[in-house]
Amino acid sequence: MMKTLLLTTALLVSSISFISAQQILKREIPDRVVVLTFDDATASQYSNVAPMLKKYGFGATFFICEFPPNFADTSKYMNWRQIKELDETGFEIANHTRHHEHINILKKDKALEVLHYIDEKCDSMGIGKPIDFAYPGYGLNQSALDILKEEGYKFARAGGARPYDPLTDYPLLVPSWATNAENKAEIMQAFREAKEGKIVVLTIHGVPDAEHPWVTTPPDLFEEYLEYLSKNDYHVMALRDLAQYVDVDEAMRTIQPNLDLKLKN
C-alpha cells in the first residue's frame, strides 16, 4: 500500500512538472545557447565589440546607462549616435538606468524616473522601448522586481555565476557570469554548462574597460571566447531572443522569485 502511494505521488509530481515545462517552454532549448550582455555603454563596445560580433554573426544585448561622471568623455563611453548605430545593426539596446543607479534602494518614483530616462532617450533616437533590464551592481530586492514587472520588462539579468534554467528561474532574475581579465578558466567552464535546457549568460563590461580595469576583458581574450563559441557551434544571441524559447508571462505566473541568488560582481 505504502509503495503504491509513493509511486502514485511520484508519478503525479512528474506529471505536474511535465505540464509546467510544456507551458513555460515554447520549444525545446538546444544545447550550447549563450547570451552575451554588455554593461555601461563603454566606448570599446562600439569600437571593438560590435565589429567582432558582426564578424562571427553573433547577437548581443547592450545595457545602456550614462555612467557618471565621465559619460561625455567619448574616449571612455559611447555617445547616443553610436548607440543608435548598434540598434540599427540589429543588436538589442536595453535599460541599465540613467546613471547606473541601484533601483533596489530607491523609492518607487525615483526608480521609475531613472528607468524612464533611458526609455525617453531611446525614443528620441528612434530606438524601440527597452524590454530587458540589468541590475546595476546586481542590486535587487522585491521592490525592484515589482517595479520591473509593472513596467512590462521581460527579462532582467542578475549575478549568481550559474546557468539560467527557464523552468526554475524567474525571468526577472536571470543569473549570469561576469568576465574579467583573470577568470578565463571559469568562463570556459561556464560555456560547458549550456546544456540540458540550461542557458549561459555572460555579463561583460569594457573590452577593454578604460575606467574600470577590475572588470575589463582584454580584446584578445574576448575574441578567443568568440572563436571558441563559433568553432563549437554555439547559439549566441541577445537576451531578448530567449523569448523564442520561454513564455515569459507563464514563467512569471508559475515560478516563485528566489531573491537568495548568490551575487558575484
C-alpha positions, -999 to 999 in steps of 0.1 A, spaced: 0 0 0 28 24 10 48 16 -21 17 22 -43 11 55 -26 47 66 -31 47 56 -67 14 74 -74 28 105 -57 60 104 -77 40 100 -110 18 129 -100 48 152 -93 64 141 -126 32 148 -145 28 182 -129 65 191 -137 60 179 -173 29 201 -177 46 231 -162 76 226 -186 52 224 -215 36 257 -205 68 276 -198 87 265 -229 75 274 -263 100 250 -278 129 228 -267 160 246 -258 190 232 -277 224 227 -261 250 254 -264 228 285 -260 249 315 -248 237 351 -242 262 379 -244 253 411 -225 274 443 -222 271 469 -195 277 506 -191 280 517 -228 318 518 -228 334 532 -259 352 499 -266 318 482 -271 313 503 -302 349 502 -315 359 467 -306 330 445 -295 304 453 -323 329 446 -352 339 413 -336 303 402 -330 295 411 -366 325 391 -378 311 360 -361 274 367 -368 265 368 -331 238 387 -314 241 406 -281 224 429 -256 239 463 -247 226 476 -213 229 513 -216 234 539 -189 251 573 -189 278 563 -165 288 591 -141 308 613 -140 325 608 -174 298 597 -198 305 627 -220 341 615 -225 338 597 -258 372 580 -252 355 561 -224 318 559 -233 297 557 -264 275 586 -274 239 581 -283 246 583 -320 268 552 -317 242 535 -295 217 541 -323 241 525 -348 242 494 -326 205 493 -327 204 497 -365 229 469 -368 205 446 -350 218 444 -315 195 448 -285 195 481 -266 183 476 -231 180 495 -198 207 499 -171 191 530 -155 201 567 -161 233 569 -141 238 533 -130 215 537 -100 207 507 -78 169 507 -81 166 484 -51 175 513 -28 154 539 -45 118 549 -37 94 539 -65 90 574 -80 128 578 -83 133 543 -96 107 550 -123 124 583 -131 158 566 -138 142 538 -158 121 562 -179 151 584 -186 166 556 -208 132 549 -223 129 585 -234 164 588 -247 158 557 -268 125 571 -281 142 604 -290 168 584 -311 142 562 -328 152 531 -307 124 509 -295 114 509 -259 138 486 -239 121 453 -228 150 439 -208 170 452 -178 203 446 -159 206 454 -122 235 478 -116 259 462 -92 235 432 -92 215 451 -66 179 437 -63 150 432 -40 113 425 -42 105 462 -47 128 462 -78 111 431 -91 76 446 -87 86 478 -105 101 460 -134 71 437 -137 47 467 -136 68 484 -163 65 454 -186 101 441 -186 105 406 -199 140 396 -187 163 411 -161 198 400 -156 214 395 -122 245 377 -110 250 343 -95 277 326 -116 255 298 -127 233 289 -158 198 302 -163 172 275 -160 139 288 -175 119 261 -156 130 273 -122 145 308 -125 121 338 -125 126 358 -158 134 390 -139 162 371 -120 183 357 -148 217 346 -134 250 353 -152 288 350 -150 308 382 -151 340 382 -172 373 399 -163 409 396 -173 417 368 -148 388 343 -149 392 326 -183 391 291 -168 358 299 -151 342 313 -182 354 284 -203 338 260 -178 307 281 -178 303 276 -216 302 238 -210 272 242 -187 250 253 -216 232 220 -219 201 201 -208 178 231 -211 201 255 -193 214 287 -208 247 305 -201 245 343 -198 276 365 -196 280 400 -180 307 418 -199 319 454 -194 345 472 -215 367 453 -240 388 468 -226 373 490 -198 394 522 -195 377 535 -164 370 502 -145 400 479 -150 388 454 -124 360 444 -148 380 448 -181 381 420 -206 411 421 -229 402 422 -266 423 392 -275 407 372 -247 372 383 -258 379 372 -294 392 339 -281 358 333 -265 340 342 -297 362 319 -318 356 291 -293 318 296 -295 319 298 -333 340 267 -338 319 247 -314 286 257 -329 271 277 -300 239 296 -305 250 331 -294 222 356 -290 207 386 -273 187 383 -241 155 393 -259 160 363 -282 153 339 -254 116 347 -259 116 322 -288 121 295 -261 104 309 -230 68 320 -224 77 349 -201 42 356 -189 37 319 -180 71 317 -162 62 348 -141 29 333 -133 42 299 -122 77 305 -108 83 319 -74 110 345 -74 142 334 -55 158 365 -40 186 344 -24 206 345 -56 243 343 -49 256 376 -63 290 379 -77 304 410 -94 
